[in-house]
Amino acid sequence: VRQHRHGLLVQGNGPLSADLIARRHWNTIIVGAGSAGLSAATLYGMSDPSNTLLVEAHHEPGGCAGYFARGRPRRVHDAGATQLVEYRPGGLQWELLKAAQNFRRDASLDMPRALPIPFLDHWWPAQSPCAQPLGLRWHRDGQLELPVSGLGQHLDGEVLQQLEEFLASCATDAAALWRMFYRFPDFPLHHVRDALRLVRCAWPLDTKVMWIALSHLGSSVAAVAARYPALAHPKARALIDALLLDTAQNHADETPYLAGAMGLSILKRGIVRMDGGMRSLFRPWLLGVRASGVQVAMGSSVVQISSLAQGGFELVVEAKTRFLLRCHNLIVAMPWRTLEERVPFADALRLSLAWQRWQQAARTEHEWQAFALHGVLVGQAPQAIGTEPWYVQVFPRDTDVLQHALYVSCDAEQDPGRALGNETQGPTRVFTASVHTDLARDPRMQALGLGGLCNDDTRAPVQSLAAIKDEMIRRVEAATGLRVAVAELASPRTYERYTGRPEGRVGGLAVRDSTFLFAAMPKIIEGARDSQLVMAGDSVFPGQGVIAASMSGVLAWSRLTGLRPSGHLDLSP
Ligand SMILES: Cc1cc2nc3c(=O)[nH]c(=O)nc-3n(C[C@H](O)[C@H](O)[C@H](O)COP(=O)(O)OP(=O)(O)OC[C@H]3O[C@@H](n4cnc5c(N)ncnc54)[C@H](O)[C@@H]3O)c2cc1C
C-alpha cells in the first residue's frame, strides 16, 4: 500500500491523482474504510467496481477495529476491537474477506489465520456485589464453567441450566432477526411506492421471524428473561448484565430484546482473535477491494457534503490538497457523530423524522467514550502466561473509579520481522484493556472533560489521567495475575485520533428505544428520486461490533443496488 504524493493510494494499474478522481462522476462513493465501508466496497467490487470510490481519512483501514504502532521497540496494538465473530467458512466476516481475496490474482494468498478464543473469562473484583472473584468461564460451545469456590456456590444447577437455555434461545432468535434485515424495507418512507414496498416486504416474512419481531418489539431483555424463574437470582442477572454491557452497552432492563438477543448471540457464533491482530484482517481486505477495480483514496478526509439540484451529491475532500467529488449515490460509513460534528451537510438535506428522534435520544441518553490501556504483560515464566489468546471481562462495583466493565484482551507478542500474523510464544503478551464509559450519566466528569469516571470512595473527581492509568494497571494485574511491564493510556482524545470518532465516542445506536429498527440505516433522499444517501456502520445499526457494522455495509449495498448477496456469498449469519 503505497502513498501518492497527494495522499492517495496507488491503484492497481497506476497512480490515481486527485485530479483524476475529481474529474470523474462516480456512481457510488463510500466514505470510511472501517468494517461497514469495506463490506459495502467488497460487494461493489462484484457488482460495479469501475464506478465506485472508497474514501478513507486514515492511511490504514479498519477504523474502530484498526491498529496503530507505538513505543520502542515498536509494537502494533489493536486500537479498539480485538476479537471477531463469524470468521469461519460460511460466516459473515470470512465470506466477505474471501470474496475480497478472490479479486487478487496472487495465488499465494492464504486467508488470514484465526486463533480461537477457547473461553471468555469473567472476573469480579473481591469487593464487587458478587462477593468474591468468579473465575467464570464461558466456553466456545456456549457452556458455562463455574468453579465451586466462586459463583458456583451461589448458582445451583437449575439457574445454570436456565441461563444456558435463555442464551440459546437468544441465539436462535437473533439468527432469525439477522435474516429479517435482508427483507427489511427502506426507511424513511418518502413516497407511496415506498409504502407499497413495505407491504410487499412484510408479506413473505416467515411466521417465526414475524412472531419474534412482533412479540418482542416492546420487551426488554429483562422482561424476556423473566420467563425463566431461576434467572431472577441476582447473580444470574448480574451475569446477563455483564454480557450485555459488552455487546449492547446497556443493562437488561433497558435493552430491547431484539438488540440484546443479537448482542448475546455472539457467544454461540464462536469468537476468534486474528493471528497478528486486526491488521491481519483489514490489510488483505483493503488490498482485495482495490484489486477488484474499486478505486480507493486513503488519507483523504471528507469535510463537507452537499446535495446537487440535479440529483446526486458533492463532497469536499481534504488530502494534501482540497478537491471536489461528485456521485450519484453516497454511502456514509463513518459514524453519524463524526458526520454531524465534522462534515456539515448542506441545509437542504432532508433527514428522516425517525432518525432525528433517535439522534436526539442518543445525544441525551447514550453517550459512550472509550478509554484503553495498551501494554505488555510479563510473567515469571512463559508457562505462567499460557499460549492461547484470551479475553477477560473485569466487572467493578457500580461506583468504582472506572464505572464500567474493563475488557482485557491478551495475545502473544508479534514477531517484529513479520508483516502480518505469526504471533510468537515468548514470555511476554501484548494486551489491550478497554473501558466504555457512559458520559451522560456522570455530569461531574463532563465538567472535568474526562467523562464518566469518578472516585468511588470519596466520590471526589479523579484529578488526572495518571490516576485512571494506575487504576487500570491495578485491575489488569489483579485479573491476570501477571505484571504490567509497559503501559500507555489511550484517553478519549487519543481515541479520536486512532479511530476518527469525536472525543472517542463509540457505539451510538440508542438501544433503549425499541423503535431502533426503524431508525437503523437511515436513507436520505434529495434531488432526483433515485439519488440516495445511506448511512451505514455500527453507529446506525443495532448489534454493535464488527459483525453488525459489516452487516450494515452489506445492506447499504443491497438497498442501493437492489441486489442481494447470494450463492457462495450467502451472508446471513
Ligand atoms: C475499545 C473498543 C473495543 C471494541 N471491541 C470490539 C470487539 O472486540 N469485537 C467487535 O466485534 N467489536 C468491537 N468494538 C466495536 C467495533 O470496533 C466497531 O463496532 C466497528 O469497528 C465499527 O465499524 P464501522 O465501520 O461502523 O465504523 P469505524 O470502524 O469507526 O469506521 C469508520 C471509518 O470512517 C473513517 N472516517 C471518519 N471520518 C471520515 C471522514 N471525514 N472522511 C473519510 N473517512 C472518515 C474513519 O477513519 C474510519 O476508518 C470495539 C470498539 C471499541 C471502541
The ligand as an ORCA input file, in Angstrom:
! r2SCAN-3c Opt
* xyz 0 1
  C     -12.479     -0.074     22.704
  C     -13.337     -0.830     21.729
  C     -13.334     -2.211     21.755
  C     -14.121     -2.927     20.853
  N     -14.055     -4.293     20.855
  C     -14.728     -4.986     19.909
  C     -14.502     -6.369     19.760
  O     -13.676     -6.939     20.451
  N     -15.214     -7.042     18.801
  C     -16.100     -6.392     17.964
  O     -16.704     -7.030     17.095
  N     -16.282     -5.060     18.064
  C     -15.613     -4.348     18.996
  N     -15.744     -2.983     19.056
  C     -16.674     -2.319     18.135
  C     -16.124     -2.259     16.711
  O     -14.806     -1.787     16.730
  C     -16.989     -1.304     15.891
  O     -18.339     -1.656     16.073
  C     -16.705     -1.367     14.388
  O     -15.324     -1.359     14.141
  C     -17.394     -0.182     13.710
  O     -17.152     -0.192     12.336
  P     -17.716      0.963     11.397
  O     -17.283      0.642     10.019
  O     -19.154      1.162     11.672
  O     -17.032      2.310     11.911
  P     -15.466      2.688     12.027
  O     -14.673      1.466     12.317
  O     -15.397      3.807     13.003
  O     -15.111      3.183     10.574
  C     -15.379      4.480     10.125
  C     -14.252      4.907      9.196
  O     -14.577      6.180      8.670
  C     -13.395      6.950      8.626
  N     -13.760      8.358      8.627
  C     -14.247      9.082      9.656
  N     -14.448     10.342      9.273
  C     -14.087     10.417      7.976
  C     -14.061     11.473      7.019
  N     -14.468     12.696      7.336
  N     -13.614     11.228      5.771
  C     -13.202      9.978      5.426
  N     -13.210      8.936      6.300
  C     -13.641      9.162      7.551
  C     -12.655      6.541      9.888
  O     -11.281      6.862      9.810
  C     -12.920      5.045      9.914
  O     -11.938      4.315      9.233
  C     -14.948     -2.237     19.930
  C     -14.940     -0.851     19.890
  C     -14.135     -0.152     20.770
  C     -14.116      1.341     20.693
*
